[in-house]
Amino acid sequence: MAAVTILAAVVTDDTTAQLVVIAVAVAAFAAVVADTRTSAFTTTIGFVLFEALLADRHGFPMLDGTTTGWHLSVLLAAFGLGLGQRWLRHVRDDAALDREIEDLLHRPGRPASPDE
């Protein structure tokens, strides 16, 4: 997340564009990593780094209310989208596995006897 924060700072000075870069990184991380707690922790780290280094540039978070709430809501939405994408991919993989098992169970041929 630190590398993404540095990348966002180098690429542009626009706070909205920097927030989009952080949000895309949060969503991608949440979609790829299997542990939800790790994804939530990374989202928290992304929020703190964004607020401290990119949004206010004072070196510590300056929580000012409405603006901070919007930043937090964007990052939480990205986190939710990443988790949703991971869940959909997991459901699709489970459905494919279920179809494969059904195909194996209904394959024509001699039924296996319990003695073998």
N, CA, C and O atoms as CSV, one atom per row, in Angstrom:
chain,resi,resn,atom,element,x,y,z
A,1,MET,N,N,0.826,-1.180,0.000
A,1,MET,CA,C,0.000,0.000,0.000
A,1,MET,C,C,0.872,1.246,0.000
A,1,MET,O,O,0.498,2.272,-0.567
A,2,ALA,N,N,2.026,1.156,0.632
A,2,ALA,CA,C,2.937,2.307,0.631
A,2,ALA,C,C,3.417,2.612,-0.788
A,2,ALA,O,O,3.539,3.775,-1.171
A,3,ALA,N,N,3.685,1.566,-1.558
A,3,ALA,CA,C,4.130,1.780,-2.939
A,3,ALA,C,C,3.032,2.427,-3.777
A,3,ALA,O,O,3.317,3.282,-4.616
A,4,VAL,N,N,1.797,2.033,-3.561
A,4,VAL,CA,C,0.678,2.631,-4.288
A,4,VAL,C,C,0.505,4.087,-3.885
A,4,VAL,O,O,0.196,4.929,-4.728
A,5,THR,N,N,0.699,4.394,-2.609
A,5,THR,CA,C,0.604,5.778,-2.136
A,5,THR,C,C,1.677,6.639,-2.785
A,5,THR,O,O,1.403,7.760,-3.213
A,6,ILE,N,N,2.888,6.123,-2.860
A,6,ILE,CA,C,3.975,6.861,-3.513
A,6,ILE,C,C,3.668,7.043,-4.995
A,6,ILE,O,O,3.890,8.118,-5.551
A,7,LEU,N,N,3.156,5.985,-5.638
A,7,LEU,CA,C,2.788,6.084,-7.048
A,7,LEU,C,C,1.715,7.150,-7.262
A,7,LEU,O,O,1.799,7.939,-8.204
A,8,ALA,N,N,0.719,7.173,-6.399
A,8,ALA,CA,C,-0.346,8.174,-6.526
A,8,ALA,C,C,0.191,9.582,-6.330
A,8,ALA,O,O,-0.263,10.517,-6.990
A,9,ALA,N,N,1.151,9.741,-5.431
A,9,ALA,CA,C,1.727,11.066,-5.187
A,9,ALA,C,C,2.582,11.525,-6.360
A,9,ALA,O,O,2.611,12.712,-6.683
A,10,VAL,N,N,3.274,10.593,-6.996
A,10,VAL,CA,C,4.167,10.946,-8.099
A,10,VAL,C,C,3.377,11.237,-9.378
A,10,VAL,O,O,3.721,12.151,-10.128
A,11,VAL,N,N,2.328,10.466,-9.622
A,11,VAL,CA,C,1.595,10.567,-10.878
A,11,VAL,C,C,0.814,11.869,-10.989
A,11,VAL,O,O,0.825,12.498,-12.048
A,12,THR,N,N,0.138,12.290,-9.929
A,12,THR,CA,C,-0.730,13.461,-10.027
A,12,THR,C,C,-0.797,14.210,-8.701
A,12,THR,O,O,-0.514,13.655,-7.639
A,13,ASP,N,N,-1.178,15.480,-8.787
A,13,ASP,CA,C,-1.397,16.281,-7.585
A,13,ASP,C,C,-2.874,16.395,-7.237
A,13,ASP,O,O,-3.224,16.951,-6.196
A,14,ASP,N,N,-3.740,15.877,-8.094
A,14,ASP,CA,C,-5.179,15.947,-7.866
A,14,ASP,C,C,-5.585,14.927,-6.802
A,14,ASP,O,O,-5.327,13.733,-6.953
A,15,THR,N,N,-6.214,15.395,-5.737
A,15,THR,CA,C,-6.592,14.520,-4.630
A,15,THR,C,C,-7.604,13.464,-5.067
A,15,THR,O,O,-7.539,12.324,-4.607
A,16,THR,N,N,-8.525,13.821,-5.935
A,16,THR,CA,C,-9.527,12.856,-6.399
A,16,THR,C,C,-8.873,11.732,-7.196
A,16,THR,O,O,-9.219,10.566,-7.009
A,17,ALA,N,N,-7.950,12.057,-8.066
A,17,ALA,CA,C,-7.249,11.029,-8.837
A,17,ALA,C,C,-6.417,10.138,-7.919
A,17,ALA,O,O,-6.339,8.929,-8.135
A,18,GLN,N,N,-5.804,10.719,-6.909
A,18,GLN,CA,C,-5.036,9.927,-5.953
A,18,GLN,C,C,-5.950,8.976,-5.180
A,18,GLN,O,O,-5.582,7.831,-4.917
A,19,LEU,N,N,-7.137,9.454,-4.819
A,19,LEU,CA,C,-8.100,8.596,-4.125
A,19,LEU,C,C,-8.536,7.442,-5.022
A,19,LEU,O,O,-8.713,6.321,-4.547
A,20,VAL,N,N,-8.708,7.704,-6.298
A,20,VAL,CA,C,-9.088,6.642,-7.240
A,20,VAL,C,C,-7.981,5.594,-7.333
A,20,VAL,O,O,-8.267,4.397,-7.371
A,21,VAL,N,N,-6.733,6.026,-7.369
A,21,VAL,CA,C,-5.606,5.079,-7.425
A,21,VAL,C,C,-5.597,4.193,-6.181
A,21,VAL,O,O,-5.433,2.977,-6.285
A,22,ILE,N,N,-5.770,4.793,-5.014
A,22,ILE,CA,C,-5.800,4.021,-3.765
A,22,ILE,C,C,-7.006,3.080,-3.758
A,22,ILE,O,O,-6.884,1.927,-3.344
A,23,ALA,N,N,-8.165,3.554,-4.210
A,23,ALA,CA,C,-9.375,2.729,-4.217
A,23,ALA,C,C,-9.234,1.536,-5.158
A,23,ALA,O,O,-9.678,0.435,-4.829
A,24,VAL,N,N,-8.629,1.738,-6.309
A,24,VAL,CA,C,-8.410,0.622,-7.243
A,24,VAL,C,C,-7.472,-0.409,-6.620
A,24,VAL,O,O,-7.687,-1.612,-6.764
A,25,ALA,N,N,-6.442,0.054,-5.934
A,25,ALA,CA,C,-5.519,-0.874,-5.270
A,25,ALA,C,C,-6.226,-1.649,-4.161
A,25,ALA,O,O,-6.003,-2.849,-4.007
A,26,VAL,N,N,-7.072,-0.978,-3.395
A,26,VAL,CA,C,-7.822,-1.646,-2.321
A,26,VAL,C,C,-8.759,-2.694,-2.913
A,26,VAL,O,O,-8.824,-3.815,-2.409
A,27,ALA,N,N,-9.484,-2.346,-3.971
A,27,ALA,CA,C,-10.415,-3.290,-4.591
A,27,ALA,C,C,-9.682,-4.494,-5.178
A,27,ALA,O,O,-10.131,-5.629,-5.024
A,28,ALA,N,N,-8.569,-4.254,-5.841
A,28,ALA,CA,C,-7.800,-5.356,-6.423
A,28,ALA,C,C,-7.247,-6.270,-5.339
A,28,ALA,O,O,-7.270,-7.492,-5.480
A,29,PHE,N,N,-6.751,-5.681,-4.262
A,29,PHE,CA,C,-6.211,-6.487,-3.168
A,29,PHE,C,C,-7.312,-7.326,-2.528
A,29,PHE,O,O,-7.113,-8.511,-2.259
A,30,ALA,N,N,-8.474,-6.717,-2.282
A,30,ALA,CA,C,-9.581,-7.449,-1.665
A,30,ALA,C,C,-10.099,-8.556,-2.576
A,30,ALA,O,O,-10.570,-9.584,-2.090
A,31,ALA,N,N,-10.019,-8.358,-3.887
A,31,ALA,CA,C,-10.490,-9.369,-4.828
A,31,ALA,C,C,-9.540,-10.554,-4.927
A,31,ALA,O,O,-9.971,-11.673,-5.206
A,32,VAL,N,N,-8.262,-10.319,-4.704
A,32,VAL,CA,C,-7.259,-11.366,-4.916
A,32,VAL,C,C,-6.939,-12.133,-3.637
A,32,VAL,O,O,-6.782,-13.353,-3.674
A,33,VAL,N,N,-6.840,-11.444,-2.521
A,33,VAL,CA,C,-6.411,-12.071,-1.269
A,33,VAL,C,C,-7.592,-12.791,-0.627
A,33,VAL,O,O,-8.695,-12.248,-0.571
A,34,ALA,N,N,-7.367,-14.006,-0.146
A,34,ALA,CA,C,-8.449,-14.827,0.395
A,34,ALA,C,C,-8.850,-14.450,1.817
A,34,ALA,O,O,-9.946,-14.810,2.248
A,35,ASP,N,N,-8.019,-13.752,2.545
A,35,ASP,CA,C,-8.306,-13.428,3.941
A,35,ASP,C,C,-8.978,-12.056,4.031
A,35,ASP,O,O,-8.385,-11.042,3.663
A,36,THR,N,N,-10.208,-12.033,4.519
A,36,THR,CA,C,-10.968,-10.787,4.618
A,36,THR,C,C,-10.352,-9.842,5.636
A,36,THR,O,O,-10.356,-8.628,5.430
A,37,ARG,N,N,-9.824,-10.376,6.729
A,37,ARG,CA,C,-9.210,-9.507,7.747
A,37,ARG,C,C,-7.986,-8.788,7.196
A,37,ARG,O,O,-7.765,-7.616,7.499
A,38,THR,N,N,-7.200,-9.477,6.399
A,38,THR,CA,C,-6.039,-8.836,5.781
A,38,THR,C,C,-6.478,-7.740,4.821
A,38,THR,O,O,-5.863,-6.675,4.766
A,39,SER,N,N,-7.526,-7.996,4.075
A,39,SER,CA,C,-8.050,-6.975,3.165
A,39,SER,C,C,-8.575,-5.767,3.932
A,39,SER,O,O,-8.358,-4.628,3.516
A,40,ALA,N,N,-9.263,-6.003,5.045
A,40,ALA,CA,C,-9.774,-4.894,5.861
A,40,ALA,C,C,-8.624,-4.089,6.458
A,40,ALA,O,O,-8.683,-2.860,6.501
A,41,PHE,N,N,-7.587,-4.772,6.915
A,41,PHE,CA,C,-6.421,-4.087,7.466
A,41,PHE,C,C,-5.729,-3.250,6.389
A,41,PHE,O,O,-5.308,-2.124,6.651
A,42,THR,N,N,-5.612,-3.798,5.188
A,42,THR,CA,C,-4.994,-3.062,4.087
A,42,THR,C,C,-5.829,-1.844,3.707
A,42,THR,O,O,-5.275,-0.797,3.372
A,43,THR,N,N,-7.143,-1.967,3.755
A,43,THR,CA,C,-8.013,-0.820,3.499
A,43,THR,C,C,-7.794,0.262,4.544
A,43,THR,O,O,-7.749,1.447,4.214
A,44,THR,N,N,-7.657,-0.138,5.801
A,44,THR,CA,C,-7.397,0.826,6.879
A,44,THR,C,C,-6.060,1.520,6.672
A,44,THR,O,O,-5.957,2.738,6.824
A,45,ILE,N,N,-5.048,0.758,6.331
A,45,ILE,CA,C,-3.726,1.340,6.067
A,45,ILE,C,C,-3.801,2.305,4.882
A,45,ILE,O,O,-3.210,3.384,4.921
A,46,GLY,N,N,-4.520,1.921,3.838
A,46,GLY,CA,C,-4.686,2.799,2.681
A,46,GLY,C,C,-5.372,4.097,3.050
A,46,GLY,O,O,-4.984,5.163,2.571
A,47,PHE,N,N,-6.393,4.020,3.901
A,47,PHE,CA,C,-7.096,5.229,4.339
A,47,PHE,C,C,-6.172,6.144,5.136
A,47,PHE,O,O,-6.134,7.351,4.901
A,48,VAL,N,N,-5.432,5.572,6.072
A,48,VAL,CA,C,-4.533,6.384,6.903
A,48,VAL,C,C,-3.436,7.017,6.052
A,48,VAL,O,O,-3.132,8.198,6.215
A,49,LEU,N,N,-2.841,6.245,5.149
A,49,LEU,CA,C,-1.798,6.804,4.287
A,49,LEU,C,C,-2.355,7.890,3.373
A,49,LEU,O,O,-1.710,8.915,3.157
A,50,PHE,N,N,-3.548,7.665,2.840
A,50,PHE,CA,C,-4.144,8.676,1.972
A,50,PHE,C,C,-4.419,9.960,2.745
A,50,PHE,O,O,-4.062,11.049,2.296
A,51,GLU,N,N,-5.047,9.834,3.896
A,51,GLU,CA,C,-5.388,11.029,4.679
A,51,GLU,C,C,-4.140,11.746,5.181
A,51,GLU,O,O,-4.102,12.976,5.212
A,52,ALA,N,N,-3.126,10.992,5.573
A,52,ALA,CA,C,-1.938,11.615,6.163
A,52,ALA,C,C,-1.013,12.217,5.110
A,52,ALA,O,O,-0.489,13.314,5.300
A,53,LEU,N,N,-0.812,11.513,4.016
A,53,LEU,CA,C,0.219,11.935,3.071
A,53,LEU,C,C,-0.315,12.590,1.805
A,53,LEU,O,O,0.355,13.446,1.229
A,54,LEU,N,N,-1.490,12.211,1.367
A,54,LEU,CA,C,-1.974,12.720,0.091
A,54,LEU,C,C,-3.044,13.797,0.243
A,54,LEU,O,O,-2.980,14.825,-0.432
A,55,ALA,N,N,-4.013,13.582,1.105
A,55,ALA,CA,C,-5.133,14.522,1.203
A,55,ALA,C,C,-4.735,15.814,1.904
A,55,ALA,O,O,-5.103,16.897,1.449
A,56,ASP,N,N,-3.993,15.724,2.999
A,56,ASP,CA,C,-3.672,16.919,3.780
A,56,ASP,C,C,-2.207,17.304,3.746
A,56,ASP,O,O,-1.867,18.464,3.979
A,57,ARG,N,N,-1.338,16.354,3.460
A,57,ARG,CA,C,0.105,16.590,3.330
A,57,ARG,C,C,0.756,17.178,4.587
A,57,ARG,O,O,1.718,17.940,4.494
A,58,HIS,N,N,0.230,16.825,5.748
A,58,HIS,CA,C,0.837,17.272,7.002
A,58,HIS,C,C,1.609,16.153,7.697
A,58,HIS,O,O,2.326,16.412,8.664
A,59,GLY,N,N,1.479,14.945,7.232
A,59,GLY,CA,C,2.190,13.833,7.836
A,59,GLY,C,C,1.387,13.091,8.883
A,59,GLY,O,O,1.843,12.072,9.402
A,60,PHE,N,N,0.203,13.580,9.202
A,60,PHE,CA,C,-0.688,12.865,10.108
A,60,PHE,C,C,-2.121,13.152,9.664
A,60,PHE,O,O,-2.395,14.203,9.085
A,61,PRO,N,N,-3.037,12.214,9.936
A,61,PRO,CA,C,-4.409,12.402,9.446
A,61,PRO,C,C,-5.076,13.634,10.055
A,61,PRO,O,O,-5.089,13.805,11.274
A,62,MET,N,N,-5.622,14.475,9.207
A,62,MET,CA,C,-6.387,15.648,9.636
A,62,MET,C,C,-7.855,15.348,9.350
A,62,MET,O,O,-8.359,15.682,8.278
A,63,LEU,N,N,-8.525,14.734,10.280
A,63,LEU,CA,C,-9.907,14.328,10.078
A,63,LEU,C,C,-10.807,15.551,10.199
A,63,LEU,O,O,-10.932,16.133,11.277
A,64,ASP,N,N,-11.435,15.941,9.088
A,64,ASP,CA,C,-12.207,17.176,9.094
A,64,ASP,C,C,-13.702,16.973,8.914
A,64,ASP,O,O,-14.424,17.954,8.738
A,65,GLY,N,N,-14.181,15.778,8.948
A,65,GLY,CA,C,-15.622,15.557,8.896
A,65,GLY,C,C,-16.111,15.091,7.546
A,65,GLY,O,O,-15.925,13.931,7.178
A,66,THR,N,N,-16.736,15.990,6.803
A,66,THR,CA,C,-17.405,15.620,5.559
A,66,THR,C,C,-16.437,15.055,4.524
A,66,THR,O,O,-16.698,14.004,3.939
A,67,THR,N,N,-15.339,15.737,4.298
A,67,THR,CA,C,-14.372,15.277,3.299
A,67,THR,C,C,-13.791,13.930,3.686
A,67,THR,O,O,-13.674,13.037,2.846
A,68,THR,N,N,-13.431,13.779,4.940
A,68,THR,CA,C,-12.896,12.503,5.410
A,68,THR,C,C,-13.945,11.405,5.283
A,68,THR,O,O,-13.617,10.269,4.941
A,69,GLY,N,N,-15.182,11.730,5.552
A,69,GLY,CA,C,-16.263,10.753,5.395
A,69,GLY,C,C,-16.412,10.278,3.963
A,69,GLY,O,O,-16.631,9.092,3.717
A,70,TRP,N,N,-16.293,11.205,3.012
A,70,TRP,CA,C,-16.360,10.814,1.604
A,70,TRP,C,C,-15.170,9.948,1.222
A,70,TRP,O,O,-15.330,8.955,0.511
A,71,HIS,N,N,-13.992,10.306,1.679
A,71,HIS,CA,C,-12.806,9.487,1.382
A,71,HIS,C,C,-12.990,8.077,1.938
A,71,HIS,O,O,-12.715,7.088,1.259
A,72,LEU,N,N,-13.459,8.002,3.181
A,72,LEU,CA,C,-13.665,6.701,3.813
A,72,LEU,C,C,-14.738,5.901,3.078
A,72,LEU,O,O,-14.589,4.694,2.889
A,73,SER,N,N,-15.811,6.560,2.665
A,73,SER,CA,C,-16.877,5.838,1.970
A,73,SER,C,C,-16.412,5.308,0.609
A,73,SER,O,O,-16.817,4.220,0.200
A,74,VAL,N,N,-15.574,6.060,-0.085
A,74,VAL,CA,C,-15.042,5.581,-1.370
A,74,VAL,C,C,-14.167,4.349,-1.152
A,74,VAL,O,O,-14.274,3.374,-1.895
A,75,LEU,N,N,-13.306,4.388,-0.142
A,75,LEU,CA,C,-12.431,3.239,0.112
A,75,LEU,C,C,-13.226,2.032,0.610
A,75,LEU,O,O,-12.907,0.897,0.254
A,76,LEU,N,N,-14.252,2.259,1.426
A,76,LEU,CA,C,-15.084,1.142,1.878
A,76,LEU,C,C,-15.895,0.552,0.720
A,76,LEU,O,O,-16.105,-0.659,0.668
A,77,ALA,N,N,-16.345,1.391,-0.195
A,77,ALA,CA,C,-17.043,0.884,-1.380
A,77,ALA,C,C,-16.097,0.043,-2.243
A,77,ALA,O,O,-16.491,-1.003,-2.760
A,78,ALA,N,N,-14.861,0.497,-2.394
A,78,ALA,CA,C,-13.872,-0.276,-3.156
A,78,ALA,C,C,-13.591,-1.609,-2.471
A,78,ALA,O,O,-13.468,-2.640,-3.132
A,79,PHE,N,N,-13.490,-1.583,-1.152
A,79,PHE,CA,C,-13.292,-2.806,-0.372
A,79,PHE,C,C,-14.468,-3.761,-0.592
A,79,PHE,O,O,-14.265,-4.954,-0.817
A,80,GLY,N,N,-15.681,-3.245,-0.530
A,80,GLY,CA,C,-16.865,-4.070,-0.745
A,80,GLY,C,C,-16.942,-4.640,-2.153
A,80,GLY,O,O,-17.320,-5.797,-2.336
A,81,LEU,N,N,-16.588,-3.837,-3.145
A,81,LEU,CA,C,-16.583,-4.330,-4.526
A,81,LEU,C,C,-15.552,-5.435,-4.718
A,81,LEU,O,O,-15.809,-6.416,-5.415
A,82,GLY,N,N,-14.391,-5.276,-4.102
A,82,GLY,CA,C,-13.372,-6.319,-4.194
A,82,GLY,C,C,-13.817,-7.612,-3.539
A,82,GLY,O,O,-13.611,-8.697,-4.084
A,83,LEU,N,N,-14.435,-7.494,-2.352
A,83,LEU,CA,C,-14.944,-8.692,-1.679
A,83,LEU,C,C,-16.061,-9.342,-2.490
A,83,LEU,O,O,-16.141,-10.567,-2.576
A,84,GLY,N,N,-16.916,-8.522,-3.080
A,84,GLY,CA,C,-17.993,-9.063,-3.902
A,84,GLY,C,C,-17.472,-9.793,-5.124
A,84,GLY,O,O,-17.991,-10.847,-5.490
A,85,GLN,N,N,-16.454,-9.242,-5.753
A,85,GLN,CA,C,-15.866,-9.900,-6.920
A,85,GLN,C,C,-15.230,-11.222,-6.511
A,85,GLN,O,O,-15.337,-12.213,-7.233
A,86,ARG,N,N,-14.571,-11.242,-5.358
A,86,ARG,CA,C,-13.967,-12.489,-4.875
A,86,ARG,C,C,-15.051,-13.519,-4.574
A,86,ARG,O,O,-14.892,-14.697,-4.893
A,87,TRP,N,N,-16.155,-13.083,-3.960
A,87,TRP,CA,C,-17.244,-13.990,-3.641
A,87,TRP,C,C,-17.862,-14.568,-4.914
A,87,TRP,O,O,-18.124,-15.768,-4.988
A,88,LEU,N,N,-18.097,-13.712,-5.923
A,88,LEU,CA,C,-18.663,-14.196,-7.181
A,88,LEU,C,C,-17.744,-15.195,-7.868
A,88,LEU,O,O,-18.209,-16.193,-8.417
A,89,ARG,N,N,-16.449,-14.935,-7.839
A,89,ARG,CA,C,-15.491,-15.869,-8.436
A,89,ARG,C,C,-15.515,-17.198,-7.687
A,89,ARG,O,O,-15.436,-18.261,-8.303
A,90,HIS,N,N,-15.625,-17.142,-6.359
A,90,HIS,CA,C,-15.669,-18.347,-5.537
A,90,HIS,C,C,-16.941,-19.151,-5.833
A,90,HIS,O,O,-16.885,-20.375,-5.950
A,91,VAL,N,N,-18.078,-18.474,-5.954
A,91,VAL,CA,C,-19.336,-19.154,-6.260
A,91,VAL,C,C,-19.269,-19.799,-7.635
A,91,VAL,O,O,-19.733,-20.924,-7.818
A,92,ARG,N,N,-18.696,-19.096,-8.600
A,92,ARG,CA,C,-18.575,-19.639,-9.954
A,92,ARG,C,C,-17.681,-20.883,-9.949
A,92,ARG,O,O,-17.987,-21.863,-10.628
A,93,ASP,N,N,-16.588,-20.853,-9.194
A,93,ASP,CA,C,-15.702,-22.012,-9.114
A,93,ASP,C,C,-16.412,-23.186,-8.455
A,93,ASP,O,O,-16.249,-24.329,-8.882
A,94,ASP,N,N,-17.206,-22.908,-7.408
A,94,ASP,CA,C,-17.957,-23.974,-6.750
A,94,ASP,C,C,-18.994,-24.577,-7.686
A,94,ASP,O,O,-19.193,-25.792,-7.685
A,95,ALA,N,N,-19.658,-23.748,-8.482
A,95,ALA,CA,C,-20.656,-24.249,-9.428
A,95,ALA,C,C,-19.999,-25.127,-10.489
A,95,ALA,O,O,-20.560,-26.152,-10.877
A,96,ALA,N,N,-18.831,-24.741,-10.955
A,96,ALA,CA,C,-18.114,-25.552,-11.940
A,96,ALA,C,C,-17.714,-26.896,-11.338
A,96,ALA,O,O,-17.797,-27.927,-12.006
A,97,LEU,N,N,-17.281,-26.887,-10.083
A,97,LEU,CA,C,-16.918,-28.129,-9.411
A,97,LEU,C,C,-18.147,-29.016,-9.227
A,97,LEU,O,O,-18.063,-30.230,-9.414
A,98,ASP,N,N,-19.278,-28.432,-8.865
A,98,ASP,CA,C,-20.509,-29.209,-8.716
A,98,ASP,C,C,-20.924,-29.852,-10.035
A,98,ASP,O,O,-21.339,-31.011,-10.053
A,99,ARG,N,N,-20.816,-29.113,-11.141
A,99,ARG,CA,C,-21.152,-29.681,-12.452
A,99,ARG,C,C,-20.221,-30.840,-12.800
A,99,ARG,O,O,-20.656,-31.849,-13.354
A,100,GLU,N,N,-18.962,-30.693,-12.479
A,100,GLU,CA,C,-17.997,-31.745,-12.772
A,100,GLU,C,C,-18.304,-33.007,-11.968
A,100,GLU,O,O,-18.211,-34.115,-12.496
A,101,ILE,N,N,-18.664,-32.848,-10.711
A,101,ILE,CA,C,-19.014,-34.001,-9.872
A,101,ILE,C,C,-20.275,-34.674,-10.396
A,101,ILE,O,O,-20.347,-35.901,-10.454
A,102,GLU,N,N,-21.275,-33.872,-10.781
A,102,GLU,CA,C,-22.506,-34.435,-11.349
A,102,GLU,C,C,-22.207,-35.220,-12.624
A,102,GLU,O,O,-22.782,-36.287,-12.838
A,103,ASP,N,N,-21.328,-34.713,-13.462
A,103,ASP,CA,C,-20.957,-35.425,-14.683
A,103,ASP,C,C,-20.288,-36.753,-14.360
A,103,ASP,O,O,-20.547,-37.756,-15.026
A,104,LEU,N,N,-19.437,-36.770,-13.352
A,104,LEU,CA,C,-18.773,-38.012,-12.962
A,104,LEU,C,C,-19.763,-39.015,-12.384
A,104,LEU,O,O,-19.649,-40.214,-12.636
A,105,LEU,N,N,-20.731,-38.535,-11.611
A,105,LEU,CA,C,-21.706,-39.437,-10.997
A,105,LEU,C,C,-22.674,-40.026,-12.016
A,105,LEU,O,O,-23.143,-41.150,-11.841
A,106,HIS,N,N,-22.973,-39.297,-13.060
A,106,HIS,CA,C,-23.939,-39.767,-14.053
A,106,HIS,C,C,-23.274,-40.316,-15.308
A,106,HIS,O,O,-23.931,-40.469,-16.338
A,107,ARG,N,N,-22.006,-40.607,-15.237
A,107,ARG,CA,C,-21.284,-41.156,-16.384
A,107,ARG,C,C,-21.768,-42.590,-16.631
A,107,ARG,O,O,-21.874,-43.374,-15.688
A,108,PRO,N,N,-22.059,-42.935,-17.879
A,108,PRO,CA,C,-22.502,-44.308,-18.152
A,108,PRO,C,C,-21.353,-45.293,-17.944
A,108,PRO,O,O,-20.184,-44.977,-18.164
A,109,GLY,N,N,-21.718,-46.455,-17.528
A,109,GLY,CA,C,-20.715,-47.484,-17.305
A,109,GLY,C,C,-21.156,-48.405,-16.187
A,109,GLY,O,O,-22.242,-48.253,-15.627
A,110,ARG,N,N,-20.324,-49.335,-15.878
A,110,ARG,CA,C,-20.635,-50.310,-14.851
A,110,ARG,C,C,-20.559,-49.646,-13.490
A,110,ARG,O,O,-19.560,-48.995,-13.186
A,111,PRO,N,N,-21.591,-49.790,-12.656
A,111,PRO,CA,C,-21.514,-49.215,-11.308
A,111,PRO,C,C,-20.476,-49.955,-10.476
A,111,PRO,O,O,-20.317,-51.170,-10.598
A,112,ALA,N,N,-19.799,-49.236,-9.661
A,112,ALA,CA,C,-18.766,-49.836,-8.808
A,112,ALA,C,C,-19.438,-50.609,-7.688
A,112,ALA,O,O,-20.379,-50.127,-7.058
A,113,SER,N,N,-18.939,-51.816,-7.448
A,113,SER,CA,C,-19.497,-52.610,-6.354
A,113,SER,C,C,-18.764,-52.265,-5.067
A,113,SER,O,O,-17.597,-51.875,-5.106
A,114,PRO,N,N,-19.429,-52.402,-3.934
A,114,PRO,CA,C,-18.774,-52.058,-2.667
A,114,PRO,C,C,-17.637,-52.997,-2.300
A,114,PRO,O,O,-16.821,-52.663,-1.441
A,115,ASP,N,N,-17.560,-54.196,-2.948
A,115,ASP,CA,C,-16.511,-55.154,-2.614
A,115,ASP,C,C,-15.180,-54.795,-3.243
A,115,ASP,O,O,-14.142,-55.263,-2.776
A,116,GLU,N,N,-15.176,-53.985,-4.279
A,116,GLU,CA,C,-13.929,-53.684,-4.992
A,116,GLU,C,C,-13.126,-52.654,-4.302
A,116,GLU,O,O,-12.049,-52.291,-4.776
